[in-house]
Amino acid sequence: DTQRLLSEAEAEAEGLRARVAELEARGQAEVQAAATQTEAPKPKVALPKLKAGAGRFPGQAGKEPLQGLGELLAAVGPPPEEVEERARLQARVEALEAERGEAAAAAERRLRTLRQQHDKVTASLER
């Protein structure tokens, strides 16, 4: 009976470990997908065009040239949709990591409880 309980506990722990591994793989895949999507954002304007336009961008005819580095970076940075997508993917990764941690902790607690029960039964049978 004790051996059966222990084998059931080990089988359950193995199932939980498989679930944790699955969550880790899914999280890694989403991290890689997010990294490839935002690794090298393409500038909206090529640098030769920027130099030739003396600080002006297409569609800015008659407007003041960009004054600061911050404005320049904002003009050639990733579009807001990409920034939002990256933030969403990062939040998803963090949620999956938290879920993985909770599943692993639950599996360890369950296994520890079953081992304690096994030890109690074994000790009572040895008396």
Phi and psi in degrees as a GROMACS rama.xvg file:
@    title "Ramachandran Plot"
@    xaxis  label "Phi"
@    yaxis  label "Psi"
@TYPE xy
-65.7119  -41.1373  THR-2
-63.5926  -38.1706  GLN-3
-63.4686  -45.7799  ARG-4
-60.5523  -43.5497  LEU-5
-65.1339  -42.0102  LEU-6
-67.1124  -36.4112  SER-7
-64.6131  -40.6543  GLU-8
-64.7948  -42.5488  ALA-9
-65.7572  -37.9196  GLU-10
-65.6911  -42.0021  ALA-11
-64.4761  -42.7956  GLU-12
-63.0232  -39.5581  ALA-13
-64.5877  -40.047  GLU-14
-62.1778  -41.2534  GLY-15
-67.9714  -36.8563  LEU-16
-63.4934  -39.3484  ARG-17
-63.8586  -40.0337  ALA-18
-64.0348  -41.689  ARG-19
-62.678  -44.1695  VAL-20
-62.1359  -39.5806  ALA-21
-63.1842  -43.9481  GLU-22
-64.4941  -39.6273  LEU-23
-62.7409  -43.7328  GLU-24
-63.8505  -42.9936  ALA-25
-65.248  -40.6001  ARG-26
-63.3295  -43.0598  GLY-27
-63.7681  -39.6517  GLN-28
-63.4979  -40.8013  ALA-29
-69.6169  -36.0364  GLU-30
-63.9022  -44.2961  VAL-31
-64.3789  -39.8792  GLN-32
-63.6447  -41.7109  ALA-33
-66.3757  -38.6941  ALA-34
-67.0686  -41.2184  ALA-35
-70.998  -29.8326  THR-36
-73.2898  -27.9099  GLN-37
-119.365  8.32853  THR-38
-59.8681  -54.8137  GLU-39
-127.37  82.5626  ALA-40
-65.0654  136.238  PRO-41
-81.327  131.321  LYS-42
-66.3417  150.184  PRO-43
-72.9622  -23.4693  LYS-44
-134.33  133.867  VAL-45
-69.6903  147.39  ALA-46
-60.1162  -40.2656  LEU-47
-59.4277  -38.2377  PRO-48
-66.081  -37.6802  LYS-49
-63.2835  -45.1586  LEU-50
-64.7523  -42.0552  LYS-51
-66.6598  -32.3236  ALA-52
-85.9617  2.77103  GLY-53
50.6549  48.3737  ALA-54
91.9807  3.49764  GLY-55
-103.684  149.81  ARG-56
-112.19  158.406  PHE-57
-54.4272  137.539  PRO-58
86.7365  3.25394  GLY-59
-109.24  21.7247  GLN-60
-56.0258  130.306  ALA-61
81.5009  -2.87504  GLY-62
-92.9612  163.413  LYS-63
-67.6204  143.355  GLU-64
-67.2786  159.366  PRO-65
-64.5402  136.693  LEU-66
-94.6285  -39.3397  GLN-67
-121.797  168.758  GLY-68
-63.2847  -38.3385  LEU-69
-59.9621  -42.4997  GLY-70
-65.654  -38.8726  GLU-71
-63.9734  -46.1741  LEU-72
-64.1477  -40.3419  LEU-73
-64.3133  -34.4019  ALA-74
-72.4782  -32.4048  ALA-75
-105.672  1.98983  VAL-76
-74.765  179.088  GLY-77
-67.3615  150.234  PRO-78
-65.6977  157.334  PRO-79
-57.4321  -31.321  PRO-80
-63.0315  -40.9094  GLU-81
-66.9244  -38.4653  GLU-82
-63.8712  -43.5533  VAL-83
-64.8285  -41.8558  GLU-84
-62.5746  -42.8581  GLU-85
-63.1471  -42.7365  ARG-86
-62.9361  -40.6973  ALA-87
-64.3153  -43.9419  ARG-88
-66.0568  -38.6999  LEU-89
-63.496  -42.0402  GLN-90
-63.3356  -39.0866  ALA-91
-63.955  -42.4176  ARG-92
-61.6096  -44.3706  VAL-93
-63.1973  -39.0961  GLU-94
-64.3525  -42.4176  ALA-95
-65.1113  -39.2315  LEU-96
-64.9917  -39.6124  GLU-97
-64.6051  -42.589  ALA-98
-62.7993  -41.5091  GLU-99
-61.6067  -43.907  ARG-100
-62.8803  -42.0868  GLY-101
-64.041  -42.2589  GLU-102
-64.8598  -41.5311  ALA-103
-65.4709  -42.1079  ALA-104
-64.3618  -41.3558  ALA-105
-64.0174  -40.4448  ALA-106
-64.3143  -42.9057  ALA-107
-64.6922  -41.4429  GLU-108
-63.0123  -44.7111  ARG-109
-63.1731  -43.9384  ARG-110
-64.4927  -42.1581  LEU-111
-62.5487  -41.9407  ARG-112
-62.5106  -45.2829  THR-113
-67.2798  -35.1475  LEU-114
-65.7336  -39.6765  ARG-115
-63.6119  -42.1096  GLN-116
-62.1227  -41.8075  GLN-117
-61.6772  -45.1723  HIS-118
-61.7441  -40.0173  ASP-119
-63.7025  -45.6293  LYS-120
-64.9703  -42.7766  VAL-121
-63.0419  -41.9265  THR-122
-65.9675  -39.5509  ALA-123
-69.8101  -31.5774  SER-124
-74.2345  -27.7177  LEU-125
-75.9108  -18.0608  GLU-126
